[in-house]
Amino acid sequence: MRRVDRYDLEGVTDTALFLELEGSPERTADGRRPVWILRLTVDGYCWGQDWPLIRCERPQLRCDQPVS
């Protein structure tokens, strides 16, 4: 079965979405859920946190052709 995660949208820029994972037991030092950043890249997107821009995890490539 496929796992589905739900996120709360906390902010937006031209190149990123700032998200908090619903139900996450993880907390930052100030007691908040960690913020995940979905960053647009030249050819797709990747996940990050408050790391340097060069560190993106699970990069995904954008397909220019429809997938059947």
C-alpha positions as CSV (number, residue, x, y, z in Angstrom):
1,M,0.0,0.0,0.0
2,R,1.2,3.5,-0.8
3,R,2.0,5.8,2.1
4,V,0.4,9.2,2.1
5,D,1.8,12.1,4.1
6,R,-0.1,15.4,4.7
7,Y,1.5,18.7,5.2
8,D,0.3,22.1,6.4
9,L,1.4,24.9,4.1
10,E,3.2,27.5,6.2
11,G,4.6,29.8,3.5
12,V,5.4,30.4,-0.2
13,T,8.0,32.0,-2.3
14,D,8.5,32.1,-6.1
15,T,10.7,29.0,-5.8
16,A,9.7,27.2,-2.6
17,L,6.8,25.9,-0.4
18,F,7.3,25.8,3.3
19,L,5.5,22.8,4.9
20,E,5.0,21.1,8.3
21,L,4.3,17.4,8.3
22,E,0.9,16.7,10.0
23,G,1.1,14.4,13.1
24,S,4.9,14.5,13.2
25,P,6.3,13.7,16.6
26,E,9.5,15.5,15.8
27,R,10.0,18.9,17.4
28,T,12.5,21.7,17.1
29,A,14.2,23.2,20.2
30,D,11.4,25.7,20.5
31,G,8.7,22.9,20.4
32,R,7.5,23.4,16.8
33,R,7.3,20.8,14.1
34,P,10.3,21.0,11.7
35,V,9.6,23.0,8.5
36,W,10.3,21.1,5.3
37,I,11.0,23.1,2.1
38,L,9.9,21.9,-1.3
39,R,12.3,23.7,-3.6
40,L,11.9,24.1,-7.4
41,T,15.1,23.3,-9.3
42,V,16.0,23.8,-12.9
43,D,14.6,20.5,-14.0
44,G,12.2,19.5,-11.2
45,Y,12.1,19.8,-7.4
46,C,13.7,18.5,-4.2
47,W,13.1,18.4,-0.5
48,G,15.2,20.2,2.1
49,Q,15.0,21.8,5.5
50,D,16.9,24.9,6.7
51,W,20.1,23.4,5.1
52,P,22.2,25.2,2.5
53,L,20.5,25.4,-0.9
54,I,23.0,22.9,-2.3
55,R,21.7,20.2,0.0
56,C,18.4,18.8,-1.4
57,E,17.1,15.3,-0.8
58,R,15.0,13.0,-3.0
59,P,15.3,15.1,-6.2
60,Q,12.5,14.6,-8.7
61,L,12.8,15.4,-12.4
62,R,10.0,17.1,-14.3
63,C,8.8,15.2,-17.4
64,D,8.1,17.3,-20.4
65,Q,6.1,14.6,-22.1
66,P,2.8,13.1,-20.7
67,V,3.2,9.8,-18.9
68,S,0.8,7.1,-19.9
